[in-house]
Amino acid sequence: MGNRLVGYGSYLPRRVMTNHDFAKILDTSDEWIVQRTGIRERHYAADNETVADMAVIAATRALENAKLTIDDIDLIIVATTTPELDFPSVAVQVMGRLNATHDIPAFDVRGACTGYIYALHCARAFFTAGIHERIMIIGAEKLSRFIDWSDRSTAVLFGDGAGAMIFQRSTSSYSGIIDTVVMSDGKCFGMLHGTPDHHIAMNGPETYKKAVTCMPEAARYIMEHAGITADNVDWIIPHQANLRIIQSGAQRLGFPLEKILVTVDKHANTSGASGVLALAYGFDNGLIKPGQLILYPAFGSGLTWGATLIRV
Ligand SMILES: CC(C)(COP(=O)(O)OP(=O)(O)OC[C@H]1O[C@@H](n2cnc3c(N)ncnc32)[C@H](O)[C@@H]1OP(=O)(O)O)[C@@H](O)C(=O)NCCC(=O)NCCS
């Protein structure tokens, strides 16, 4: 039992903060940030704008794009690590606010920056088991809530936003989410984690080293499993955390620069929303075309990492 992508949507909050804006409040510069990370600007949600608010907008746009209503969806999975409420899930808030008239399952997954890969992994399993007809995956984050504005080594790295994808059951096994792999190593907990006072604690160089090995490892597993090489893949969309990590990992796998889709310059690291936002950006800007094959590796706090292969 297969699936196919039938719609996507995204939302970026209006407020944009550039590296130059950061240079006014921290001992940093546009040059340093661009050189070390590739980030030029990021979007921040308004103070009263929640993760669920952003998720609802992205979901609404995905439904419009797919020409469906919420009642056509029979499962909602939201990847988020920054919900304002411990309960209920963002997914049930989305279901309720879109006024679904029948009861459907809805839940969140917390896989940090690998969250959207974990959500896609769940969706693939449900389709394979023949359980659901149409599944909406949402990645939504408000990382700005966790920013320590006095810490230049983490403050500049993150952004807010939400993206959504809708997949529908199909008889083709070579469309939609084709394959997934997800991993974790909790022994690396200390490398990157949230603190009880809502800040980000990170050992940047150690996280960097782990990222440039984990993402290619997961991507290689997926390519070997599918019997393909970089030549067969149209785009690689690595988790958008740092341009140097993205390029070194993708090139190690044999991808030329023109096959690497990059949004980290505009969005910064939006964690669980990153890959979903990047897909929407690729479609909206005519880069990604229907029928193309996309390899998605990701890594994040946990550590968690994984990859998926999608034909759009
Ligand atoms: C965070 C990161 C950009 C830092 O780059 P780096 O080359 O490793 O830099 P270091 O942490 O070794 O710091 C080098 C110097 O730059 C300084 N620095 C850190 N952030 C800075 C900033 N925004 N502007 C200017 N200088 C900065 C440090 O204070 C340090 O100064 P010092 O030598 O006087 O102590 C890099 O480690 C990285 O991207 N790691 C991965 C992070 C990531 O992707 N996290 C999310 C995972 S999902």
Ligand as a Chemical Component Dictionary entry (heavy atoms), coordinates in Angstrom:
data_LIG
# 
_chem_comp.id                   LIG 
_chem_comp.type                 NON-POLYMER 
_chem_comp.pdbx_formal_charge   0 
_chem_comp.three_letter_code    LIG 
# 
loop_
_chem_comp_atom.comp_id 
_chem_comp_atom.atom_id 
_chem_comp_atom.alt_atom_id 
_chem_comp_atom.type_symbol 
_chem_comp_atom.charge 
_chem_comp_atom.model_Cartn_x 
_chem_comp_atom.model_Cartn_y 
_chem_comp_atom.model_Cartn_z 
_chem_comp_atom.pdbx_ordinal 
LIG C1  C1  C 0 27.305 27.428 16.422 1  
LIG C2  C2  C 0 28.393 27.446 15.357 2  
LIG C3  C3  C 0 27.963 28.288 14.183 3  
LIG C4  C4  C 0 29.639 28.076 15.996 4  
LIG O1  O1  O 0 30.671 28.092 15.030 5  
LIG P1  P1  P 0 32.137 27.590 15.447 6  
LIG O2  O2  O 0 33.003 27.815 14.278 7  
LIG O3  O3  O 0 32.000 26.173 15.941 8  
LIG O4  O4  O 0 32.497 28.586 16.582 9  
LIG P2  P2  P 0 32.864 28.293 18.108 10 
LIG O5  O5  O 0 31.663 27.834 18.859 11 
LIG O6  O6  O 0 34.097 27.400 18.161 12 
LIG O7  O7  O 0 33.239 29.745 18.564 13 
LIG C5  C5  C 0 34.332 30.433 17.974 14 
LIG C6  C6  C 0 34.303 31.856 18.452 15 
LIG O8  O8  O 0 33.198 32.543 17.837 16 
LIG C7  C7  C 0 32.448 33.198 18.849 17 
LIG N1  N1  N 0 31.044 33.309 18.427 18 
LIG C8  C8  C 0 30.033 32.434 18.654 19 
LIG N2  N2  N 0 28.897 32.914 18.132 20 
LIG C9  C9  C 0 29.207 34.109 17.557 21 
LIG C10 C10 C 0 28.466 35.062 16.865 22 
LIG N3  N3  N 0 27.138 34.925 16.636 23 
LIG N4  N4  N 0 29.112 36.155 16.401 24 
LIG C11 C11 C 0 30.420 36.340 16.607 25 
LIG N5  N5  N 0 31.184 35.451 17.265 26 
LIG C12 C12 C 0 30.576 34.356 17.735 27 
LIG C13 C13 C 0 32.624 32.351 20.066 28 
LIG O9  O9  O 0 32.351 33.096 21.231 29 
LIG C14 C14 C 0 34.084 31.986 19.956 30 
LIG O10 O10 O 0 34.847 33.060 20.413 31 
LIG P3  P3  P 0 36.178 32.811 21.282 32 
LIG O11 O11 O 0 37.103 32.064 20.376 33 
LIG O12 O12 O 0 36.619 34.185 21.617 34 
LIG O13 O13 O 0 35.739 31.989 22.461 35 
LIG C15 C15 C 0 28.749 26.011 14.883 36 
LIG O14 O14 O 0 29.418 25.304 15.896 37 
LIG C16 C16 C 0 27.532 25.255 14.478 38 
LIG O15 O15 O 0 26.832 25.606 13.577 39 
LIG N6  N6  N 0 27.250 24.114 15.157 40 
LIG C17 C17 C 0 26.069 23.343 14.883 41 
LIG C18 C18 C 0 24.884 24.014 15.545 42 
LIG C19 C19 C 0 23.571 23.493 15.037 43 
LIG O16 O16 O 0 23.399 23.258 13.889 44 
LIG N7  N7  N 0 22.633 23.346 15.971 45 
LIG C20 C20 C 0 21.310 22.945 15.661 46 
LIG C21 C21 C 0 21.246 21.490 15.485 47 
LIG S1  S1  S 0 19.682 20.981 14.937 48 
# 
loop_
_chem_comp_bond.comp_id 
_chem_comp_bond.atom_id_1 
_chem_comp_bond.atom_id_2 
_chem_comp_bond.value_order 
_chem_comp_bond.pdbx_ordinal 
LIG C1  C2  SING 1  
LIG C2  C3  SING 2  
LIG C2  C4  SING 3  
LIG C2  C15 SING 4  
LIG C4  O1  SING 5  
LIG O1  P1  SING 6  
LIG P1  O2  DOUB 7  
LIG P1  O3  SING 8  
LIG P1  O4  SING 9  
LIG O4  P2  SING 10 
LIG P2  O5  DOUB 11 
LIG P2  O6  SING 12 
LIG P2  O7  SING 13 
LIG O7  C5  SING 14 
LIG C5  C6  SING 15 
LIG C6  O8  SING 16 
LIG C6  C14 SING 17 
LIG O8  C7  SING 18 
LIG C7  N1  SING 19 
LIG C7  C13 SING 20 
LIG N1  C8  SING 21 
LIG N1  C12 SING 22 
LIG C8  N2  DOUB 23 
LIG N2  C9  SING 24 
LIG C9  C10 SING 25 
LIG C9  C12 DOUB 26 
LIG C10 N3  SING 27 
LIG C10 N4  DOUB 28 
LIG N4  C11 SING 29 
LIG C11 N5  DOUB 30 
LIG N5  C12 SING 31 
LIG C13 O9  SING 32 
LIG C13 C14 SING 33 
LIG C14 O10 SING 34 
LIG O10 P3  SING 35 
LIG P3  O11 DOUB 36 
LIG P3  O12 SING 37 
LIG P3  O13 SING 38 
LIG C15 O14 SING 39 
LIG C15 C16 SING 40 
LIG C16 O15 DOUB 41 
LIG C16 N6  SING 42 
LIG N6  C17 SING 43 
LIG C17 C18 SING 44 
LIG C18 C19 SING 45 
LIG C19 O16 DOUB 46 
LIG C19 N7  SING 47 
LIG N7  C20 SING 48 
LIG C20 C21 SING 49 
LIG C21 S1  SING 50 
# 
